[in-house]
Amino acid sequence: MIQERMVRFFTLLGIVAFCGCVTEPLPAGQTISIGTSTRGYLRDAVPLDDQGEGYRRLRPREETRYGTQTLIRAIERAAREVAEAFPGGYPLQVGDLSNPSGGAHSRHRSHRSGRDADLLFYARDAGGLAAANGGWMKFDHLGLGVSGNRAYRFDEARNWHLVRTLVLDEKARVKWLFCSNQIKARLLRYAASHEPSARAVARATWILHQPSQADPHDDHFHLRVDCDAAERALGCQEEAPHWPWLSDTARKEDSRAAVAATDERLVRWLFAEEHVDQRSHVAGRRLHPATKPSLVAGR
């Protein structure tokens, strides 16, 4: 009981401190994201429906469905775009956003100010057909995931389409799509062969990022959106880096983003062949005997 009261007290104290940083009165009825993703709160947040065109929430009974207009609409547009481009597949599964008023989250160090959302990866079965992600399935450097005794494959096509839709959405203001380096390499390798937009690839090279102080995110994307100028004036706090294409004062060319592609390790990962003994790798995973090794390592 004492511990709960202390938590409430310090939460209230943090809110008061953030309010002191706001330079203008908060408009009534307008969703406001105050502070940062790790130290912040929400006012008049927007809820994400349990399901919509191309998506469904993974935990429909929980209240962690709230965010800013920017975040909610970005998820809805991206899920709809993937569903239209790949009809007949399974919907995007959306995990945690923020609590109704933001603040501390029991499962996350971030997700406190309505600008974060977890998006589970699209998956295929061992035969290459679209499959339901059983929930937080980890994928390795071969794009292989295992649930129970069944093998699944990382769906490069649909996952890349989700990424390219988000990074090219000017209204979404995507700051990060956290994922493991191995997932990032698979996506960029796919994009190098299939993506017609150099802008999409350049932005994704920056925005796809393995967190340095958290789990590698090999089982989901962690989407984070940025503040716009109006939100910053009301207390929304951005953190570096600041992507040139999100500049409020002037649009800059994406050529600067090409610097990220000079990362020697990333380039080597993108274009090197994966020399592995597929049969021993599959056997070591104790997969279902019907699983074909040639189908598991699909690149």
C-alpha positions as CSV (number, residue, x, y, z in Angstrom):
1,M,0.0,0.0,0.0
2,I,2.8,2.4,0.9
3,Q,4.6,1.6,-2.3
4,E,1.5,2.2,-4.4
5,R,1.0,5.6,-2.7
6,M,4.7,6.5,-3.4
7,V,4.3,5.6,-7.1
8,R,1.2,7.7,-7.4
9,F,2.9,10.6,-5.6
10,F,5.9,10.6,-7.9
11,T,3.7,10.2,-11.0
12,L,1.7,13.2,-10.0
13,L,5.0,15.1,-9.2
14,G,6.3,14.2,-12.7
15,I,3.0,15.5,-14.3
16,V,3.3,18.8,-12.4
17,A,6.9,19.1,-13.6
18,F,6.0,18.5,-17.2
19,C,3.1,21.0,-17.0
20,G,5.6,23.6,-15.9
21,C,7.4,23.2,-19.2
22,V,4.4,23.9,-21.3
23,T,4.5,27.4,-22.7
24,E,0.9,27.7,-23.8
25,P,-2.5,26.6,-22.2
26,L,-3.5,23.2,-23.3
27,P,-6.4,23.4,-25.8
28,A,-9.6,21.7,-24.5
29,G,-10.4,18.4,-26.2
30,Q,-7.1,18.2,-28.2
31,T,-4.9,15.2,-27.7
32,I,-1.6,16.3,-26.2
33,S,1.5,14.2,-25.8
34,I,3.6,15.7,-23.0
35,G,7.3,14.9,-22.4
36,T,9.2,12.0,-23.9
37,S,8.4,8.4,-24.6
38,T,10.1,7.3,-21.3
39,R,9.0,10.3,-19.2
40,G,5.7,11.6,-20.2
41,Y,1.9,11.4,-20.1
42,L,-1.2,11.9,-22.4
43,R,-4.2,14.1,-22.3
44,D,-7.5,13.4,-24.3
45,A,-5.9,10.4,-26.0
46,V,-7.3,8.6,-29.0
47,P,-8.1,4.9,-28.7
48,L,-7.3,2.3,-31.3
49,D,-10.3,0.1,-32.1
50,D,-10.0,-3.6,-31.3
51,Q,-9.9,-4.3,-35.1
52,G,-10.0,-2.4,-38.3
53,E,-9.2,-2.9,-42.0
54,G,-6.1,-5.0,-42.1
55,Y,-5.3,-5.1,-38.3
56,R,-6.5,-6.4,-35.0
57,R,-5.3,-5.8,-31.4
58,L,-3.5,-8.6,-29.7
59,R,-4.9,-7.8,-26.3
60,P,-8.4,-6.4,-26.9
61,R,-9.4,-6.6,-23.2
62,E,-6.6,-4.3,-22.0
63,E,-6.6,-0.6,-21.9
64,T,-3.2,-0.1,-23.5
65,R,-4.8,1.1,-26.7
66,Y,-4.3,4.9,-26.6
67,G,-2.1,7.3,-28.5
68,T,-1.9,10.5,-30.4
69,Q,-3.9,11.1,-33.6
70,T,-0.6,10.8,-35.5
71,L,0.1,7.4,-34.1
72,I,-3.4,5.9,-34.4
73,R,-4.0,7.1,-38.0
74,A,-0.5,6.0,-39.1
75,I,-1.3,2.4,-37.9
76,E,-4.7,2.4,-39.5
77,R,-3.3,3.7,-42.9
78,A,-0.4,1.3,-42.9
79,A,-2.4,-1.8,-42.0
80,R,-5.0,-0.9,-44.7
81,E,-2.3,-0.4,-47.3
82,V,-0.8,-3.8,-46.7
83,A,-4.2,-5.5,-46.7
84,E,-5.0,-3.9,-50.1
85,A,-1.6,-4.8,-51.5
86,F,-1.7,-8.4,-50.3
87,P,-5.4,-9.4,-50.1
88,G,-6.3,-12.6,-48.3
89,G,-3.6,-12.5,-45.8
90,Y,-3.8,-12.4,-42.0
91,P,-4.2,-9.0,-40.4
92,L,-1.4,-7.0,-38.7
93,Q,-1.4,-7.8,-35.0
94,V,-1.0,-4.7,-32.9
95,G,0.4,-5.0,-29.3
96,D,0.7,-2.3,-26.7
97,L,0.3,1.4,-27.2
98,S,-0.2,3.6,-24.1
99,N,-2.5,3.7,-21.1
100,P,-5.5,6.2,-21.3
101,S,-3.5,8.9,-19.6
102,G,0.0,7.6,-20.5
103,G,2.5,7.3,-17.7
104,A,4.2,4.2,-16.5
105,H,3.5,1.0,-18.3
106,S,3.9,-2.4,-16.6
107,R,5.6,-4.0,-19.6
108,H,7.6,-1.2,-21.0
109,R,10.1,1.4,-20.1
110,S,8.7,3.6,-22.8
111,H,5.1,3.8,-24.2
112,R,4.4,6.6,-21.8
113,S,3.3,9.5,-24.0
114,G,1.1,8.0,-26.7
115,R,3.8,7.9,-29.4
116,D,4.8,4.2,-29.2
117,A,3.1,1.0,-30.5
118,D,4.2,-2.6,-30.9
119,L,3.5,-4.3,-34.3
120,L,4.0,-8.0,-34.7
121,F,5.8,-9.3,-37.8
122,Y,3.8,-10.8,-40.6
123,A,4.6,-14.5,-41.0
124,R,4.4,-17.3,-43.6
125,D,4.2,-21.0,-43.0
126,A,6.9,-23.4,-44.1
127,G,5.2,-23.7,-47.5
128,G,5.3,-20.0,-48.1
129,L,1.6,-19.2,-47.5
130,A,0.5,-16.3,-45.3
131,A,0.1,-17.5,-41.7
132,A,-1.1,-16.1,-38.4
133,N,1.7,-15.0,-36.1
134,G,1.0,-16.9,-32.9
135,G,2.3,-14.0,-30.8
136,W,5.8,-12.6,-30.2
137,M,7.4,-15.2,-32.4
138,K,11.2,-14.6,-32.7
139,F,12.9,-14.8,-36.1
140,D,16.6,-15.6,-36.5
141,H,19.1,-14.6,-39.2
142,L,17.6,-17.0,-41.6
143,G,14.1,-15.5,-41.2
144,L,13.1,-18.7,-39.4
145,G,10.6,-18.6,-36.5
146,V,9.3,-21.5,-34.4
147,S,6.0,-21.8,-32.6
148,G,5.4,-25.1,-30.8
149,N,6.9,-27.7,-33.2
150,R,6.0,-25.8,-36.4
151,A,8.4,-23.7,-38.5
152,Y,7.4,-20.3,-39.8
153,R,9.1,-17.8,-42.2
154,F,9.5,-14.1,-41.9
155,D,7.3,-12.5,-44.6
156,E,9.7,-10.1,-46.2
157,A,7.2,-8.9,-48.8
158,R,4.4,-7.8,-46.4
159,N,6.8,-6.6,-43.6
160,W,8.7,-4.5,-46.1
161,H,5.4,-3.1,-47.5
162,L,4.5,-2.1,-43.9
163,V,7.9,-0.4,-43.4
164,R,7.8,1.5,-46.7
165,T,4.3,2.7,-46.2
166,L,5.2,4.1,-42.7
167,V,8.4,5.8,-43.7
168,L,6.9,7.4,-46.8
169,D,3.7,8.5,-44.9
170,E,4.4,12.3,-44.5
171,K,1.6,12.5,-41.9
172,A,3.0,9.7,-39.7
173,R,6.3,11.4,-38.8
174,V,7.9,8.1,-38.0
175,K,11.0,8.5,-35.8
176,W,11.9,4.8,-35.3
177,L,10.9,1.3,-36.3
178,F,12.9,-0.7,-33.7
179,C,13.9,-4.2,-34.8
180,S,16.9,-6.5,-34.6
181,N,19.9,-6.0,-36.9
182,Q,19.1,-9.4,-38.5
183,I,15.5,-8.3,-39.3
184,K,16.8,-5.0,-40.6
185,A,19.3,-6.7,-42.9
186,R,16.6,-9.0,-44.3
187,L,14.3,-6.1,-45.0
188,L,16.9,-4.0,-46.7
189,R,18.1,-6.9,-48.8
190,Y,14.6,-7.5,-50.0
191,A,14.1,-3.8,-50.7
192,A,17.4,-3.6,-52.7
193,S,15.8,-6.1,-55.1
194,H,12.1,-5.1,-55.1
195,E,11.7,-1.4,-54.0
196,P,11.4,1.2,-56.7
197,S,11.6,4.2,-54.4
198,A,15.2,5.1,-53.4
199,R,13.6,7.5,-50.8
200,A,11.9,4.6,-49.0
201,V,15.1,2.6,-48.8
202,A,17.2,5.6,-47.7
203,R,14.7,6.5,-44.9
204,A,14.3,2.8,-43.8
205,T,18.1,2.5,-43.5
206,W,18.0,5.2,-40.8
207,I,14.7,4.4,-39.2
208,L,15.1,0.7,-38.8
209,H,17.2,0.3,-35.7
210,Q,18.1,-2.2,-33.0
211,P,17.8,-0.6,-29.6
212,S,21.0,-0.3,-27.7
213,Q,19.4,-0.5,-24.2
214,A,16.6,-3.0,-24.7
215,D,15.9,-6.4,-26.1
216,P,16.9,-6.8,-29.8
217,H,13.3,-6.8,-31.0
218,D,13.5,-9.9,-33.1
219,D,9.8,-10.6,-32.5
220,H,8.1,-7.3,-33.4
221,F,8.5,-3.8,-34.7
222,H,8.4,-1.0,-32.1
223,L,6.9,2.0,-33.9
224,R,7.6,5.5,-32.5
225,V,6.4,8.7,-34.0
226,D,7.8,12.2,-33.6
227,C,6.3,15.5,-32.4
228,D,5.3,18.2,-34.9
229,A,5.8,21.9,-34.3
230,A,2.4,22.5,-32.7
231,E,2.8,19.5,-30.3
232,R,6.3,20.7,-29.3
233,A,4.8,24.1,-28.3
234,L,2.4,22.3,-26.0
235,G,5.1,20.2,-24.2
236,C,5.9,17.3,-26.6
237,Q,9.7,16.6,-26.3
238,E,11.7,15.2,-29.2
239,E,14.9,13.4,-28.7
240,A,17.9,13.3,-31.1
241,P,18.5,12.4,-33.9
242,H,16.3,14.7,-36.0
243,W,15.7,13.3,-39.4
244,P,16.1,15.9,-42.2
245,W,12.8,14.9,-43.9
246,L,10.9,15.7,-40.7
247,S,12.2,19.3,-40.6
248,D,9.5,21.8,-40.0
249,T,11.4,24.7,-41.5
250,A,12.5,23.2,-44.8
251,R,12.3,20.0,-46.7
252,K,15.7,18.6,-47.3
253,E,16.8,16.1,-49.9
254,D,17.2,12.5,-48.7
255,S,20.7,12.2,-50.1
256,R,22.1,12.7,-46.6
257,A,20.5,9.5,-45.6
258,A,22.7,7.6,-47.9
259,V,25.5,8.0,-45.4
260,A,23.9,5.2,-43.3
261,A,24.5,2.8,-46.2
262,T,28.3,3.1,-45.8
263,D,28.1,1.0,-42.6
264,E,30.5,-1.8,-43.7
265,R,28.9,-4.5,-41.5
266,L,25.4,-3.7,-42.8
267,V,26.5,-3.8,-46.4
268,R,28.3,-7.1,-45.9
269,W,25.2,-8.4,-44.2
270,L,22.9,-7.2,-47.0
271,F,24.8,-8.8,-49.9
272,A,26.6,-11.8,-48.5
273,E,25.3,-15.3,-49.0
274,E,24.2,-17.2,-46.0
275,H,26.4,-20.3,-45.9
276,V,24.7,-22.7,-43.5
277,D,23.9,-26.3,-43.4
278,Q,20.1,-26.0,-43.7
279,R,19.3,-29.6,-42.7
280,S,21.4,-29.5,-39.5
281,H,20.0,-26.1,-38.7
282,V,16.4,-27.4,-39.0
283,A,17.2,-30.6,-37.2
284,G,18.7,-28.7,-34.3
285,R,15.5,-26.7,-33.9
286,R,13.5,-30.0,-33.5
287,L,10.9,-28.9,-36.0
288,H,8.0,-30.9,-37.2
289,P,9.3,-33.7,-39.5
290,A,7.1,-32.4,-42.4
291,T,9.1,-29.2,-42.5
292,K,11.3,-29.0,-45.6
293,P,14.7,-27.4,-45.0
294,S,14.7,-25.9,-48.5
295,L,11.5,-24.0,-47.5
296,V,12.7,-22.9,-44.1
297,A,15.6,-20.8,-45.1
298,G,13.8,-18.8,-47.7
299,R,15.7,-15.6,-48.4
